[in-house]
Amino acid sequence: MGVEQVKSQQFQKSQVDADSVVGENSELLPKASIKQTALGSNCKLGEKTKIANSIVMDNVTFGKECVIQNSIICSNVAIENNCSLKNSIIGPDQMIKTLTKMNYEIFQGADHLMEI
């Protein structure tokens, strides 16, 4: 995974703090922010989406106004608008529907087994 350490820079009026890592070809729309987060390659954060203290793997798309805290998001996940995920793990190849709220949950499909 190609990544670069960023020094508190702006992405289209979005904020990435110095303690975050952003993968290649990832896009942050206006007012999105990441803090103390590893963001994989080919990810997209919708407007006003905020991610803190999390790990986001490759090819993950977030809708607008999502809040993600202390979570792990595996590859090839789509998270729709206005979702709140805290202290949760999302397995690979999943879709999280609009307005979903999760706290201390593990979400994975029946065709995936995850060991924690």
C-alpha positions in Angstrom: 0.0 0.0 0.0 1.5 3.3 -1.0 1.2 5.8 1.8 2.5 9.2 2.7 2.9 10.8 6.1 1.1 14.2 6.0 2.0 17.3 8.0 -1.4 18.8 8.9 -2.4 19.7 5.4 -5.6 20.6 3.7 -7.5 18.5 1.1 -10.1 20.7 -0.5 -10.8 22.5 2.8 -10.5 19.3 4.7 -8.2 18.6 7.6 -5.6 15.8 8.0 -3.6 16.0 11.2 0.1 15.2 11.4 -0.6 11.9 13.2 -2.5 10.5 10.3 -1.4 8.5 7.2 -3.2 8.8 3.9 -2.9 6.2 1.1 -2.6 6.9 -2.6 -5.5 8.2 -4.6 -7.6 8.9 -1.5 -10.0 11.9 -1.6 -11.4 14.0 1.2 -14.4 16.2 0.2 -14.9 19.6 1.8 -14.9 19.8 5.6 -14.0 16.1 6.1 -11.3 15.4 8.7 -9.1 12.6 9.9 -7.2 12.6 13.2 -4.8 9.9 14.4 -6.0 7.6 11.6 -4.5 5.4 9.0 -6.5 5.8 5.8 -5.8 3.3 3.0 -5.5 3.8 -0.7 -8.5 4.6 -3.0 -10.7 5.8 -0.2 -13.2 8.6 -0.4 -14.6 10.6 2.5 -17.8 12.5 2.0 -18.4 16.1 3.0 -18.3 16.7 6.8 -17.2 13.1 7.5 -15.0 12.9 10.6 -12.7 9.9 11.4 -10.6 9.7 14.6 -8.3 7.0 16.1 -9.2 4.5 13.5 -7.8 2.2 10.8 -9.4 2.3 7.4 -8.2 -0.2 4.8 -8.2 0.2 1.0 -11.2 1.0 -1.2 -13.5 2.3 1.4 -16.2 5.0 0.6 -17.9 7.1 3.3 -21.0 9.2 2.6 -21.5 12.6 4.0 -21.6 13.6 7.7 -20.4 10.2 9.1 -18.6 10.0 12.4 -16.1 7.2 12.9 -14.2 6.8 16.2 -11.9 4.1 17.5 -12.9 1.6 14.8 -11.4 -0.7 12.1 -12.9 -0.6 8.7 -11.7 -3.5 6.4 -11.3 -3.2 2.6 -14.0 -2.7 0.0 -16.6 -1.2 2.4 -19.3 1.4 1.5 -20.7 3.4 4.4 -23.6 5.6 3.4 -24.6 9.0 4.7 -25.0 10.1 8.4 -23.6 6.9 10.0 -22.0 6.8 13.4 -19.5 4.0 14.2 -17.8 3.9 17.5 -15.5 1.2 18.9 -16.6 -1.1 16.1 -15.1 -3.4 13.4 -16.6 -3.7 9.9 -15.5 -6.7 7.9 -14.5 -6.7 4.2 -17.0 -6.2 1.4 -19.8 -4.8 3.5 -22.3 -2.0 3.0 -23.5 0.1 5.9 -26.8 1.8 5.3 -27.7 5.4 5.8 -28.3 6.5 9.5 -26.7 3.3 10.9 -25.4 3.7 14.5 -23.0 1.2 16.0 -21.2 1.1 19.2 -19.0 -1.9 20.3 -20.2 -4.0 17.4 -18.6 -6.3 14.8 -20.3 -6.3 11.4 -19.4 -9.0 8.9 -21.2 -11.0 6.2 -22.0 -14.6 6.5 -19.4 -15.5 3.9 -16.6 -14.0 5.9 -15.1 -15.3 9.1 -13.0 -13.0 11.2 -10.9 -13.9 14.1 -10.2 -11.3 16.8 
